[in-house]
């Protein structure tokens, strides 16, 4: 085997190892608590919502839960397509690039809809509650990872 082929083989193996490592990391390493989880704890335990607010929050939660599940299923399908593309191309080819782009679109959509959900919850709050909510959002978004 020539030096050039050996170097190319090492590069391909390193790339595949990086992809596998990323997938394993996503699968087995516990992610930080999502901002929405911290905000929900604040909403349900610290802001003393009245019954009308609680009813509106419950409806917002139900609608978002359905949409979030659909987007998460889409992300899983995108990951499966990416795995198939990697297996077929054994490198960063057009199918891998397209699968990555599609996955990023789904991730972006989930992030946008999560923010819309957060703002819908905020709209239910009274001004003093909204101030606490805003502080919690800023804290959660700027917190350093452990």
Order of alpha helices (4+ residues) and beta strands (2+ residues): alpha-alpha-alpha-alpha-alpha
